[in-house]
Amino acid sequence: MITAQATLQSKHMRLPPEQFYWARLETTQLGESRRPNLRSLGYLFESVLPIPIEDVHAVYERIDANTFLACAMSCTELSELNFAGAITLTPSAVPTFLECNVEASRLNLLTVQFAPPQARRLKTQCLAIAIVLVVGIAVLLIFGMERRINAMQAQAVLYDERENTVARSILGDDASANSLPVRLQLTALARELRSTRDVQTGPIESSDAAVALSELLTVWPRNVSIQTTSLSVTPQMITIQGSLDNAGNVQQLADALQILSAWDLRQPRVNSSRDSVRTTIQLVRRTGAIAEVTP
């Protein structure tokens, strides 16, 4: 039972050093392989205590690299002590026989299970604030990632729509009726066009694009209305792309172009729409044919 009078100054309780258990602990006894911790320090402290280490509440303060100061009080005495609203409990001084320069105010025994209620409440509040902050940051991160994902998905949909619009402008209205994706349709069209450019033709003497264009204009039907979107003329190939009113005009144009004896007319490719017919007509110069321009 504590009989000495405690002094209370600004909620900091101080007791005479005689009411504490003291020891100077040399950690070299633990060996080089073990670092000092509360358990190992308690083992060293118990060897000089009159009661088991489990029955005291101890605090430790380092003196130097291999020496610790141990200060303890019986758990029973601490439980019976009226703290009177104190937030710290320290000895009034460190015994001189311990020969150390540790300040007594650093040996606070109101810790762990003996911590004052206000300290426990503060710790609980700090923990609650930390949890709220972590949860808030996590929610903000999730919200930001969700918005970013939604924006990326909307952008991907916009790109797909633009791709489909461009593809339909190239393929025509038949693109919707085709079961293949527009990308595959474009790939097939590109391969078809590439194959037409790889046609092997023999040597053509004294021919050029101007001569081929002149041959084309010679037989071009005057009574066929066509809106030409592309006209490619080379000495070996003529490619016509355009829109006509109906399929009959396409056939009329093809019949007129068949008159060219030096050229082979390929089967026209036709895409029908609501108001017009889009067509692609190709003529390939026959191997060994010599260009002749009709005056």
C-alpha positions in Angstrom: 0.0 0.0 0.0 1.4 3.4 -0.9 1.8 5.6 2.2 3.9 8.4 0.8 2.3 11.7 -0.1 2.1 12.3 -3.8 2.6 15.7 -5.3 0.2 16.9 -8.1 1.4 19.7 -10.4 -0.6 20.4 -13.6 -2.0 16.9 -13.7 1.5 15.4 -13.5 1.8 13.2 -10.4 5.2 12.6 -8.9 6.1 10.0 -6.2 9.2 9.6 -4.1 11.7 7.2 -5.8 11.5 4.8 -2.7 8.0 3.7 -3.9 9.4 2.3 -7.2 11.5 -0.7 -8.2 14.8 0.2 -9.9 17.5 -1.6 -11.8 20.3 -0.9 -14.2 20.2 -3.6 -17.0 23.2 -4.6 -19.0 21.9 -6.0 -22.4 25.3 -7.6 -23.1 23.9 -10.6 -21.1 21.5 -11.2 -23.9 24.2 -12.0 -26.4 25.0 -10.3 -29.7 22.3 -12.2 -31.6 19.4 -10.8 -29.6 18.3 -7.2 -29.8 16.8 -5.8 -26.6 13.0 -5.6 -26.4 10.4 -5.4 -23.7 10.3 -9.2 -23.2 14.1 -9.6 -23.0 14.4 -6.5 -20.7 11.7 -7.9 -18.5 13.6 -11.2 -18.2 16.7 -9.2 -17.0 14.7 -7.1 -14.7 12.9 -10.1 -13.1 16.3 -11.4 -11.8 16.5 -8.5 -9.4 12.8 -8.1 -8.5 11.4 -9.5 -5.2 8.1 -10.3 -7.1 7.4 -11.8 -10.5 7.7 -9.5 -13.5 4.0 -10.2 -14.3 3.0 -8.4 -11.1 4.7 -5.1 -11.9 4.3 -2.5 -14.5 7.7 -1.4 -15.8 9.1 1.2 -18.1 12.6 1.3 -19.6 14.8 4.2 -20.7 18.1 3.7 -22.6 21.2 5.0 -20.8 23.7 4.0 -23.5 24.1 1.5 -26.3 24.2 -1.6 -23.9 22.5 -0.2 -20.8 18.9 0.5 -19.8 17.3 2.0 -16.8 14.3 0.0 -15.4 11.6 1.6 -13.3 8.6 -0.3 -12.1 5.7 -0.3 -9.6 3.5 -3.1 -8.4 0.3 -3.5 -10.5 -1.7 -3.8 -7.3 -0.4 -0.5 -5.9 -1.0 1.3 -9.3 -4.6 0.0 -9.3 -5.2 1.3 -5.7 -3.6 4.6 -6.4 -6.0 7.6 -6.8 -4.7 9.3 -9.9 -7.0 12.3 -9.3 -7.2 13.2 -13.0 -3.4 12.9 -13.5 -2.1 12.2 -17.0 1.4 11.2 -16.0 2.9 9.4 -13.0 6.7 9.6 -12.6 9.2 9.4 -9.8 10.3 12.7 -8.4 13.9 11.8 -8.9 16.2 9.0 -10.1 18.2 7.4 -7.3 21.8 8.5 -7.3 23.2 5.0 -6.8 22.1 4.1 -10.4 24.7 6.6 -11.7 22.8 7.8 -14.8 21.7 11.1 -16.3 18.2 10.0 -17.2 15.5 12.5 -16.4 12.8 11.2 -14.0 10.1 12.9 -16.1 10.7 10.5 -18.9 9.7 7.5 -16.7 5.9 7.7 -17.0 4.1 4.7 -15.7 0.6 5.7 -16.8 0.8 3.7 -20.0 -0.8 0.7 -21.6 -3.5 -0.7 -19.3 -2.8 2.1 -16.8 -3.1 4.9 -19.3 -5.6 7.7 -18.1 -9.1 7.7 -19.6 -8.4 11.0 -21.5 -5.3 9.4 -23.1 -7.2 6.3 -24.1 -10.0 8.5 -25.5 -7.5 10.6 -27.5 -5.9 7.4 -28.8 -9.3 6.1 -29.8 -10.2 9.4 -31.5 -6.9 9.4 -33.4 -7.5 5.9 -34.5 -11.0 6.7 -35.6 -9.8 9.8 -37.5 -7.1 7.7 -39.2 -9.7 5.1 -40.3 -12.0 7.8 -41.6 -9.2 9.3 -43.6 -8.1 6.0 -45.0 -11.7 5.1 -46.0 -12.2 8.6 -47.5 -9.1 8.4 -49.5 -10.1 4.9 -50.7 -13.6 6.2 -51.7 -12.0 9.1 -53.6 -9.6 6.8 -55.4 -12.4 4.4 -56.4 -14.6 7.3 -57.5 -11.8 8.8 -59.6 -11.0 5.5 -61.2 -14.6 4.9 -62.0 -14.9 8.2 -63.7 -11.8 7.6 -65.6 -13.0 4.2 -66.7 -16.4 5.6 -67.8 -14.6 8.4 -69.8 -12.4 5.8 -71.5 -15.4 3.6 -72.4 -17.3 6.6 -73.8 -14.3 7.6 -75.8 -14.0 4.0 -77.1 -17.7 4.1 -78.1 -17.2 7.4 -79.9 -14.2 6.0 -81.8 -16.2 2.9 -82.9 -19.0 5.1 -84.1 -16.6 7.3 -86.1 -15.0 4.1 -87.5 -18.4 2.7 -88.6 -19.3 6.1 -90.2 -16.1 6.2 -92.2 -16.4 2.5 -93.1 -20.0 2.9 -94.4 -19.0 6.0 -96.4 -16.4 3.7 -98.2 -18.4 0.5 -98.4 -21.8 2.0 -99.1 -25.2 0.9 -97.7 -24.3 -2.8 -98.3 -22.0 -2.6 -95.3 -25.1 -2.9 -93.0 -26.4 -5.9 -94.8 -23.1 -7.7 -94.6 -22.8 -10.0 -91.6 -19.0 -9.4 -91.3 -17.7 -6.6 -89.1 -16.8 -3.4 -90.9 -13.1 -3.8 -90.1 -13.1 -7.2 -91.9 -15.1 -5.7 -94.8 -12.5 -2.9 -95.1 -9.7 -5.4 -95.0 -11.3 -7.5 -97.7 -11.7 -4.4 -99.9 -8.1 -3.4 -99.3 -6.9 -6.8 -100.3 -9.1 -6.8 -103.4 -7.8 -3.4 -104.5 -4.2 -4.4 -103.7 -4.6 -7.5 -105.9 -5.8 -5.3 -108.8 -2.6 -3.3 -108.5 -0.5 -6.4 -108.7 -1.7 -7.4 -112.1 1.2 -8.5 -114.2 1.3 -6.9 -117.6 3.7 -7.3 -120.4 5.9 -4.5 -121.8 3.8 -1.7 -123.4 5.6 0.2 -126.1 5.0 3.9 -126.6 2.1 4.2 -124.1 1.6 6.5 -121.2 -1.3 7.7 -119.0 -2.2 10.5 -121.4 -2.7 8.0 -124.3 -4.8 5.8 -122.0 -7.0 8.7 -120.9 -7.4 9.8 -124.6 -8.6 6.3 -125.4 -11.1 6.4 -122.6 -12.5 9.7 -123.5 -12.9 8.6 -127.1 -15.5 6.0 -126.2 -17.1 7.7 -123.2 -20.9 7.8 -123.7 -22.3 11.4 -123.8 -25.8 10.4 -122.7 -24.8 8.7 -119.4 -24.9 10.9 -116.4 -22.2 9.9 -113.8 -20.8 11.7 -110.8 -17.2 10.6 -110.8 -15.6 10.4 -107.4 -12.3 8.9 -108.5 -10.6 8.4 -111.9 -7.3 6.6 -112.0 -5.5 6.3 -115.3 -2.2 4.5 -115.9 -0.7 3.0 -119.0 -1.8 -0.5 -117.7 -5.0 0.1 -115.8 -8.0 2.5 -115.7 -10.2 2.6 -112.6 -13.4 4.6 -112.5 -15.4 5.1 -109.3 -18.6 7.1 -109.4 -22.4 7.3 -108.7 -25.1 6.8 -111.4 -28.9 7.1 -111.3 -29.5 3.4 -111.8 -28.0 0.0 -112.7 -29.0 0.5 -116.3 -26.7 3.4 -116.7 -23.9 1.3 -115.2 -24.5 -1.3 -117.9 -24.6 1.3 -120.6 -21.3 2.7 -119.5 -19.7 -0.7 -119.3 -21.0 -1.6 -122.8 -19.5 1.6 -124.2 -16.1 0.8 -122.6 -16.0 -2.7 -124.1 -15.4 -1.0 -127.5 -11.8 -0.4 -126.4 -10.0 -3.3 -128.2 -6.8 -2.9 -126.3 -8.4 -3.2 -122.9 -10.1 -5.9 -121.0 -13.2 -4.8 -119.0 -13.5 -6.5 -115.6 -16.9 -7.2 -114.1 -18.2 -3.8 -112.6 -18.7 -3.8 -108.8 -22.0 -2.2 -107.9 -23.4 -1.0 -104.6 -27.0 0.1 -104.6 -28.3 2.9 -102.3 -31.6 4.6 -102.0 -31.0 7.4 -104.4 -28.1 6.2 -106.6 -25.9 3.3 -107.6 -22.2 3.4 -106.8 -19.9 1.5 -109.1 -16.3 0.7 -109.6 -15.2 -0.2 -113.2 -11.7 -1.4 -114.1 -10.1 -1.9 -117.4 -6.7 -3.7 -117.8 -4.6 -3.3 -120.9 -4.2 -6.5 -122.7 -0.7 -8.0 -122.8 1.2 -6.9 -125.8 -1.5 -4.3 -126.9 -0.3 -1.1 -128.4 -2.1 2.1 -127.5 -3.8 3.8 -130.4 -5.5 7.1 -130.2 -8.5 7.7 -132.5 -8.3 11.2 -133.9 
